[in-house]
Amino acid sequence: MIDRPKIASLFMAVLLVIYLGFTINYAWILVQDPSLLVQVMGYALVVLPLLGAWGLTTELLFARRASKLTERLRENGMFPDIGVTSMANESSRRNAALQEFGRFRKETQNNPDSWESWLRLGLVYYECGDKRRARSAVRKAISINRGV
């Protein structure tokens, strides 16, 4: 089975690295110019690749850690079973996840120190279409797991 998100992430990472390389090269050209203003622009341009590298590293670490925790959840037989994997229609998947959402939210409220609960909640948030809260819950699961 093709892991499309992983391939897309890798493709975007390669594109970002190429972009960062071109940006650093251009910044180097500007820094070597005799004009002080152009040199300042060159040094300022170095900030973009640094921010890009930081962002890329942060996102790849998040993806790796989330993937490892999800795999552990599967291995332990604790992956949330909300019956959405077999549904092809996105609205059907979302409705099924919304119906089960309360159960996972309550489980997390009862076990706030359980990374498993937070990860399951994040996965259900994702299926409900709330990606911002999904990422937040998965980050909380990673944080709790790292503290163990």
C-alpha positions as CSV (number, residue, x, y, z in Angstrom):
1,M,0.0,0.0,0.0
2,I,1.3,3.4,-0.9
3,D,1.7,5.8,2.0
4,R,0.6,9.0,0.2
5,P,1.1,11.4,3.2
6,K,4.6,10.2,3.7
7,I,5.5,10.5,0.0
8,A,3.9,14.0,-0.1
9,S,5.9,15.1,3.0
10,L,9.1,13.8,1.5
11,F,8.4,15.6,-1.8
12,M,7.7,18.9,0.0
13,A,10.8,18.5,2.1
14,V,13.0,18.0,-1.0
15,L,11.4,21.0,-2.6
16,L,12.0,23.1,0.5
17,V,15.7,22.0,0.7
18,I,16.2,23.0,-3.0
19,Y,14.6,26.4,-2.3
20,L,16.8,26.8,0.8
21,G,19.9,26.0,-1.2
22,F,19.0,28.6,-3.8
23,T,18.2,31.2,-1.2
24,I,21.5,30.7,0.7
25,N,23.4,30.9,-2.7
26,Y,21.6,34.1,-3.5
27,A,22.3,35.5,0.0
28,W,26.0,34.6,-0.5
29,I,26.1,36.5,-3.8
30,L,24.5,39.6,-2.1
31,V,26.9,39.5,0.9
32,Q,29.9,39.6,-1.5
33,D,28.6,42.8,-3.2
34,P,30.6,46.0,-2.4
35,S,27.5,48.0,-1.5
36,L,26.7,48.0,2.2
37,L,22.9,48.1,1.6
38,V,23.1,45.0,-0.6
39,Q,25.2,43.2,2.0
40,V,22.7,43.9,4.7
41,M,20.0,42.5,2.4
42,G,22.1,39.4,1.9
43,Y,22.5,38.9,5.6
44,A,18.8,39.5,6.1
45,L,18.1,36.9,3.4
46,V,19.9,34.2,5.5
47,V,17.1,34.4,8.0
48,L,14.6,32.8,5.6
49,P,16.6,29.6,5.1
50,L,17.2,29.3,8.8
51,L,13.4,29.7,9.5
52,G,12.6,27.2,6.8
53,A,15.1,24.6,8.1
54,W,13.7,25.0,11.6
55,G,10.1,24.6,10.3
56,L,11.0,21.6,8.2
57,T,12.8,19.9,11.1
58,T,10.0,20.6,13.5
59,E,7.3,19.2,11.2
60,L,9.4,16.1,10.3
61,L,10.0,15.4,14.0
62,F,6.3,15.8,14.8
63,A,5.4,13.4,12.0
64,R,7.9,10.9,13.1
65,R,6.9,11.0,16.7
66,A,3.2,10.9,15.9
67,S,3.7,7.9,13.5
68,K,5.6,6.0,16.2
69,L,2.9,6.6,18.8
70,T,0.2,5.6,16.3
71,E,2.1,2.4,15.6
72,R,2.4,1.6,19.3
73,L,-1.3,2.3,19.7
74,R,-2.1,-0.2,16.9
75,E,0.3,-2.8,18.3
76,N,-1.4,-2.6,21.7
77,G,-4.8,-3.0,20.1
78,M,-5.9,0.5,21.3
79,F,-6.4,2.2,18.0
80,P,-9.8,4.0,18.0
81,D,-12.4,1.9,16.3
82,I,-15.0,4.3,15.0
83,G,-15.8,2.4,11.8
84,V,-14.6,5.1,9.4
85,T,-11.8,3.3,7.6
86,S,-14.2,1.3,5.4
87,M,-16.2,4.4,4.4
88,A,-15.3,6.0,1.1
89,N,-17.5,9.1,1.4
90,E,-15.9,11.9,3.4
91,S,-19.2,13.1,4.9
92,S,-20.1,9.6,6.1
93,R,-16.7,9.3,7.7
94,R,-17.1,12.7,9.4
95,N,-20.6,11.8,10.7
96,A,-19.4,8.5,12.1
97,A,-16.5,10.2,13.8
98,L,-18.8,12.9,15.2
99,Q,-21.1,10.3,16.7
100,E,-18.2,8.7,18.6
101,F,-16.4,11.9,19.5
102,G,-18.0,12.3,22.9
103,R,-16.8,8.9,24.1
104,F,-13.1,9.8,23.2
105,R,-13.4,13.3,24.7
106,K,-14.8,11.8,28.0
107,E,-12.0,9.2,28.0
108,T,-9.4,12.0,27.7
109,Q,-11.1,14.0,30.5
110,N,-11.0,11.0,32.8
111,N,-7.4,10.2,31.9
112,P,-5.7,13.5,31.2
113,D,-2.2,12.0,31.8
114,S,-2.6,9.2,29.3
115,W,-0.9,9.7,26.0
116,E,-3.1,7.0,24.5
117,S,-6.2,8.9,25.3
118,W,-4.8,12.1,23.8
119,L,-3.7,10.4,20.7
120,R,-7.0,8.7,20.1
121,L,-8.8,12.0,20.7
122,G,-6.4,13.6,18.1
123,L,-7.2,10.9,15.6
124,V,-11.0,11.4,16.1
125,Y,-10.6,15.1,15.8
126,Y,-8.8,14.5,12.5
127,E,-11.7,12.3,11.2
128,C,-14.1,15.0,12.3
129,G,-12.3,17.5,10.1
130,D,-10.8,19.6,13.0
131,K,-7.1,19.4,12.0
132,R,-6.0,22.2,14.3
133,R,-7.4,20.5,17.4
134,A,-6.1,17.1,16.1
135,R,-2.6,18.4,15.9
136,S,-2.9,20.0,19.4
137,A,-4.1,16.7,20.9
138,V,-1.4,14.7,19.1
139,R,1.2,17.2,20.4
140,K,-0.1,16.7,23.9
141,A,0.2,12.9,23.5
142,I,3.8,13.3,22.3
143,S,4.5,15.6,25.3
144,I,3.0,13.2,27.8
145,N,4.8,10.2,26.2
146,R,8.2,12.0,26.3
147,G,7.7,12.8,30.0
148,V,7.2,9.2,30.8
